[in-house]
Structure formats: C-alpha cells, structure tokens
Amino acid sequence: MKTRNTLITIILPALLLASCTSDKALAPGPSLKNTFINDFLIGTALSANQIEEKDSVADVLIREQFNVLTAENIMKSLFLQPEWGKFDFRLADKLIDYGTKNKMTLVGHTLVWHSQLPRYVHRITDKDSLTEFFTNHITTVAARYDGKILGWDVVNEALNEDGTMRESIFYKLLGENYVTEAFRLAQQAAPNTELYYNDYNIEQPKKRAGAVALIKKIQDANVRIDGVGIQGHWHAGRIPLKDIEESILEYSALGLKVMITELDVELLPRNFTGADISERMKMKDDPAFNPYISGIPDSVQQQLANDYEALFKLFLKHKDKITRVTFWGVNDGQSWLNGWPVPGRTNHPLLFDREFKPKPAFYKVIGTKENVN
Ligand code: 9MR
C-alpha cells in the first residue's frame, strides 16, 4: 500500500512533469503570455507586497501568466524621492531583481505625474526650485535603470478631457514645454530606454487630438518619443472600440509603438469615465452602488467576457502596431477600482477573481487567439 501511495504522490507527478516542457510544468492551464507570445507582451501591475514576494499564490500566477511588469505605485516620485534629494530605491531595485530572476521585461511608471508627488513638491512656488526637482528626479531615476528596463512612462496624464493641457504644478511653473523637456532629459539620461507618453481616455477624439499635438511637438523639437500608452480604464458594455481602433491607427501613423498600459473593465455604476483620481463620487449608502459584494451574476460575467473578447480581437487585428497589453493588477482583489471613486466597494474588473481563479473572460481572451489562427 505504502509503495502504491509513493507511486501516486511522488513518481507519477514527477513523470508527468518530465514529459512537459519546463514552461508547461509551470503553467498547467492556458497562459496569457504564451498564448500571445508572437503578438505582444502581456503585463500586469505589481503591488509592493507582490514585489516583495509576500503572496505566494499571486507569485505563481504572475510567473505563469505575464512577461512584463509595471510597479503599480512604488516607482512614482512620492516613493522614489520621499525627501528632497534623498532617494529610496529599495523596492524599485527589488522589482528589477524579481524581473531579472524570472526573465521578465520591466516598464517604469512614471517619471513625471502631477499625482502622488512628494509633499515638499506641492509646497514649491517658484520655477527654479521646481526645475531643480524635475531635472534631478528625471536624470537620477532614468539613469539608474537605463539598460535594465524596456521603457519609461516619462510623462503621465498631462492632458484634460478636451485635449488642452492640464494645469498641473509642472504646467503652471515650468510652462507648456515641460513635457518636451521631460523627454529631452530622459533621452539624455537613458539612451537605451524607450520613452512613452501615457494617459487615460486618449482614445477619445478630443483628448486624442491633444495627445497627437503633444507628441508632434516633442517630435518637432527633435526629441525622442518611442511610444504611447492608452491606459484602458474602460466600462463594461461601453468599450469604445471604434475610438480605440482609430487611435491605434493614428498613433501608429506618428511612428510610435502603441501600448494598452492599465487595462481593466469596470462593472460598478459611475457617473463619469476616466481615471482622474481627484474625482470622487458622492454616494449615499445605497446598496445599488455596490451590487456585487458576493460575486457577479452570470449575465454580468458574460458581459465582461464579451467585452474582453472584443478588445483582444481588436488588439490582435493590430498586433503589428501594439507592443504590449498590461492589466492594472493581478486579480480582482488587488484592483484600485475597489477603492475608487467610492471607497469600500467590491469590483471585478480583471481576468482573475479574488481566489486567483481565471474567470470566463480569461478563457474568451485565450479563445481569441484560437479563432484567429
Ligand atoms: O493603482 C494605483 C493606486 O493604487 C493608487 O492609489 C493611485 C494613486 O493615484 O494610482 C493608481 O494607479 C494609477 C496610475 O498610476 C495612473 N493612471 C491611473 C491609475 C489608477 O488611478
């Protein structure tokens, strides 16, 4: 009996593993990164805990499913330069080690953003001090990771919804050329790193026109910009497929790589679109605004699956222009959409549920590849 048990528990699994390739041994089910290996990179955003490998279940899934990583937060200036002139690279370096160890590509997010700035930056009121911070931050951080990461989101969310420039502290004190200057500094400090502009809703015609103008301005100044990130915070049943397709074509026609950089599909009610974290929704304790606390009904699950399927069909159609598709989080439990724009809701916007199990949307995404080939 003991021999039979040994055969079942040790020898059989070992034989099964040996008969698989090493990659398959890691990933018993379908894997996103393997499925789209010839099309585009498949990424996710990691929390600090995940970077520190504190969550072993998440860790297995990350290594099985994704081949490019973005830090969800810890490479923003608030974390990298918490005190003026004093950098804290501990977690960012860990991310680089994690990626290197697992043969994964890394993307830096983000050098210049009006949000998640260190407190001392908010107190700056003169151009010279802000120029000093801006120059030192971009130069130090971009140089440190040059050659170690594929690309940087150099500037994040510089535009308003109507395509005009957002009146951020950078715009107000440095003037409207600050975006071009950020790319110029990044280009000097990181000659081996791709440089991207990243924003949400830039598939929408007005904001897209603003992004195109901004990109042309950088190019006209003979400064390098390699790609554009359409963040992809979309809403179930309302994916703007036509706008997305037009945007892929338009950005690509500027000579840029196109990336979907923060993909999630929101299921909960909202009275605006986009990802401006300064916007909050004032809501009463009405359960109608948090309807899926104990899971999503089949019809909603199906809607989510159909939306993701439509998106990936479109991405595959333009795989020659799209270099990366990154989800904003590993599973539903991690998503920022549980806390915004209303705190404490239960959202389900990703392909893996709170138990890290693939949802119907995952299989539909995998299926887009089978149907195309
Ligand atoms: O997902 C991030 C969340 O954990 C942070 O609290 C938030 C702070 O602003 O930033 C979130 O990520 C944002 C990203 O960096 C830029 N685009 C919008 C994303 C969602 O707000």
Boltz pocket constraint, residues with backbone or C-beta under 6 A from the ligand:
constraints:
  - pocket:
      binder: B
      contacts: [[A, 72], [A, 73], [A, 115], [A, 116], [A, 156], [A, 231], [A, 262], [A, 275], [A, 277], [A, 336]]
      max_distance: 6.0
